Amino acid sequence: MKLDSYHIKKILGYISQGMCKEHACAMTGIAKSTLYKWCQEGEEHARMELDTLQRQLYEGIPVADAHSVYEQVKNITKAAKKDWRASAWFLERRYPAQYARRDPPPPERERAKIMLIG
């Protein structure tokens, strides 16, 4: 299959809606290996500063991913205005070192007392 503007638009559109690359490929009717081949070519073309469809796809995927994240964060922020748990959920996942739930440490086992008899 040959890469064209139609397929770039479809793939990036699906990714920007939150689909993973594998599902975007399935919806577009291309093999995952074809997408990865195009992206490898696009990376090479970017290094060479060539303006190609492969480069357009390669550089568009991170932007589409970022758009998807933006939309989800917007939804969480909207939900958080009504329910604080949406904010807590976001913070736990975005900043796990600071906000993730921590299980309490297991209780220390009591040391057995040894009594000498006799």
VEXDREN-2710 file (C-alpha; in Angstrom, 1 decimal):
% VEXDREN-2710
k/r/px/py/pz
1/MET/0.0/0.0/0.0
2/LYS/1.2/3.5/-0.8
3/LEU/1.0/6.3/1.7
4/ASP/-1.3/9.2/0.8
5/SER/-2.8/12.2/2.5
6/TYR/-6.1/10.4/3.0
7/HIS/-4.5/7.6/5.1
8/ILE/-2.5/10.1/7.1
9/LYS/-5.6/12.1/8.0
10/LYS/-7.5/8.9/9.0
11/ILE/-4.6/7.5/11.1
12/LEU/-3.9/10.7/12.9
13/GLY/-7.7/11.3/13.4
14/TYR/-8.1/8.0/15.1
15/ILE/-5.1/8.5/17.3
16/SER/-6.2/12.0/18.3
17/GLN/-9.5/10.4/19.4
18/GLY/-7.6/8.2/21.8
19/MET/-7.1/5.0/19.8
20/CYS/-3.8/3.2/20.0
21/LYS/-1.8/2.8/16.7
22/GLU/-2.8/-0.8/16.3
23/HIS/-6.5/0.0/16.4
24/ALA/-6.0/3.1/14.2
25/CYS/-4.4/0.8/11.6
26/ALA/-7.3/-1.7/11.8
27/MET/-9.8/1.1/11.3
28/THR/-7.8/2.5/8.4
29/GLY/-7.3/-1.0/6.8
30/ILE/-3.5/-1.0/6.9
31/ALA/-1.1/-3.5/8.6
32/LYS/0.7/-2.4/11.7
33/SER/4.0/-3.3/10.1
34/THR/3.2/-0.9/7.2
35/LEU/2.6/2.0/9.7
36/TYR/5.9/1.2/11.4
37/LYS/7.7/1.1/8.1
38/TRP/6.2/4.5/7.1
39/CYS/7.2/5.9/10.5
40/GLN/10.8/4.6/10.2
41/GLU/11.0/6.2/6.8
42/GLY/9.5/9.4/8.2
43/GLU/12.1/9.5/11.0
44/GLU/14.9/9.2/8.4
45/HIS/13.3/11.8/6.2
46/ALA/13.1/14.2/9.2
47/ARG/16.8/13.8/9.8
48/MET/17.5/14.5/6.2
49/GLU/15.0/17.4/6.3
50/LEU/13.0/16.1/3.4
51/ASP/9.3/17.1/3.2
52/THR/7.5/13.8/2.6
53/LEU/4.3/12.2/3.5
54/GLN/6.2/9.7/5.7
55/ARG/7.7/12.6/7.6
56/GLN/4.3/14.2/7.9
57/LEU/2.9/11.0/9.4
58/TYR/5.9/10.5/11.7
59/GLU/5.8/14.0/13.1
60/GLY/2.0/14.0/13.3
61/ILE/1.6/11.0/15.6
62/PRO/3.0/12.6/18.8
63/VAL/0.8/15.7/18.1
64/ALA/-2.3/13.4/17.7
65/ASP/-1.3/11.6/20.9
66/ALA/-1.0/14.9/22.7
67/HIS/-4.4/16.1/21.4
68/SER/-6.0/12.9/22.8
69/VAL/-4.4/13.5/26.2
70/TYR/-5.6/17.1/26.1
71/GLU/-9.2/16.0/25.5
72/GLN/-9.1/13.5/28.3
73/VAL/-7.6/16.0/30.7
74/LYS/-10.3/18.5/29.7
75/ASN/-12.9/15.8/30.5
76/ILE/-11.4/15.0/33.9
77/THR/-11.1/18.7/34.7
78/LYS/-14.8/19.2/33.9
79/ALA/-15.8/16.1/35.9
80/ALA/-13.7/17.3/38.9
81/LYS/-15.8/20.5/39.2
82/LYS/-18.7/18.2/40.2
83/ASP/-16.8/15.4/42.0
84/TRP/-13.4/15.8/43.8
85/ARG/-12.6/12.1/43.1
86/ALA/-11.9/13.0/39.4
87/SER/-9.2/15.4/40.6
88/ALA/-7.8/12.8/43.0
89/TRP/-7.8/10.2/40.2
90/PHE/-5.9/12.5/37.9
91/LEU/-3.3/13.5/40.5
92/GLU/-2.7/9.8/41.5
93/ARG/-1.9/8.9/37.9
94/ARG/-0.1/12.1/36.8
95/TYR/2.0/12.5/39.8
96/PRO/2.2/9.1/41.4
97/ALA/5.3/9.9/43.6
98/GLN/3.4/12.6/45.3
99/TYR/-0.2/11.5/45.2
100/ALA/-0.5/7.8/44.5
101/ARG/-2.3/5.7/47.2
102/ARG/0.1/4.0/49.4
103/ASP/-0.6/0.9/51.3
104/PRO/0.1/1.1/55.0
105/PRO/3.3/-0.8/56.0
106/PRO/2.6/-4.3/57.1
107/PRO/2.5/-4.6/60.9
108/GLU/5.8/-5.6/62.4
109/ARG/5.8/-9.1/63.6
110/GLU/6.1/-9.4/67.3
111/ARG/9.3/-11.1/68.4
112/ALA/8.8/-14.3/70.2
113/LYS/9.9/-14.1/73.8
114/ILE/12.2/-16.9/74.8
115/MET/12.0/-18.0/78.4
116/LEU/14.5/-20.3/79.8
117/ILE/13.1/-22.6/82.3
118/GLY/15.1/-24.5/84.7
END
